[in-house]
Every structure is written in structure tokens, then in C-alpha cells.
Amino acid sequence: MPHLPRPPPGPRPGARPLARELCVIEIGEGWAIRWRGELRLVGTFETMRQALNAALHQAWQQKVDVLVQQRDGSFHRMRPLPPVEPEPRRKRSASSSHER
């Protein structure tokens, strides 16, 4: 029997493509980020704020949405906004602040 080439990895032809979304989930005493439908974790964090910031940053780069797990187990969808550049700070001269 001749060797048949394997089909390329991914969804079957005609199948609905899987949505690429990052999920922020609670695991034990911490929080993690993973791609929807995958078991492998992208990253783990101590607080929800750290995980959410990292997920939103990566979601902006990948152009995907973020699903955040709520306390009741449901998920809330977030769309990342473009990063905001910090405003430039004025430098204070050391001599003017000490002279009076």
C-alpha cells in the first residue's frame, strides 16, 4: 500500500474555525493564562491583576479577545485597547528645589 501524505494540522476543510481567545483562569491560589481549547498554560501569576495585564498585552499583539473567569464560573469577554504611552515627566533641577 502506498504511503499517503498526512493532511496539514488544523481544522478539517469545511469545519468551523476555532476562535483564538486567551483565557484568564483561577488555578489553586493563583491565576493563569491559556489559549481557549488548550490545556497548556501560557503563564501563571500570583494575582488576577498581573494575569489580566499580561493577557491583555499579549491579546493586543495577537489581535484576539480575552475571556476572564468570574467568581461564579462564567466568563466575561474583553477586547484589548491599544497601549497608552506614559506622559513625559518634566525634570526638576536639583538647584532650584533646594534654594530659597
N, C-alpha and C positions, 0 to 999 in steps of 0.2 A: 504494500500500500504506500503510495507516495506521501511525502511529508507535506501537510497543508500549512500555509502560514497562519499564524495566530492573528485574530483581529486586534486592532490597536486598543489599548486600555481606555476606558471611559464609558459613557452611556451608549447603549445599543442604538443603532440607527432607528430613528422614528420615536425613540423614548424621550420623555420629558427631561430636559437637562436639570441636574441638581442645582439648587440655589447655593451660591457660595456666600456663607454668612459666618461671622465669628460669634461664638457664644461665650459669655462670661457666666461661669457656673460656680456654685459654692461646693467645696470639697473639704470635708472634715472641719478643721479650724481655719481654713484659708479659702482662697479663690483661685480659679484657673481660667485660662482661655483655651478654647479648642475650636476647630472648624466643625460646622454642623454636619452630622452624619459620620464623623470620625471619632475614634476613641483616643487617638494620640493627642496629648496636651501640647499646646504651643508654648505655654508658660504658666508658672504658678506664682502666687503673690500672697502676702500676709493680709492685705486689706482689699476691700472691694474697690476703693478709690484707685489704688495702684493698678489693679487689673483692668478697670474701666478705662483709665488713661492710656494704658498700653494697647488695649483693644481698639480704642478709637483712633489712636495714632496709626496702627497697622491697617485698620479698615480704610482710613483716608488714603494710604499708599496703594492699597489693593483695589480701591473703589468698590467696596462691599458694605453691607449693613452689619450692625452689631445687635445681637439678641442678649438681653440682660435678664438673668433669673431673678424673680421677685421672691419675697418671703413665702408666698402661698404656692410656689412652684410654677407659676405661669411665667411667660417671657414677655418682655417689653422691647419693641424694636426701636433702635436709634440709628439715625443717619449722621455720619460724622461731618463736621463743618471744617472748612479749611483752617489750618493752624494760624493763630494770631501772633504776629511779630511783637515782641516786647517794645515798649516805647523807649527811646534812648534817654538815658539819665544825664542830667547836667552834672558836670564835675565841679565839685566845690574846691576852691583853692584853700589850701591849708592856712595861709597867712591871713585871709580875710575873716575866717571864723574865730581866730584867737585874738585878733586885735580889737580893742575897744577903747 
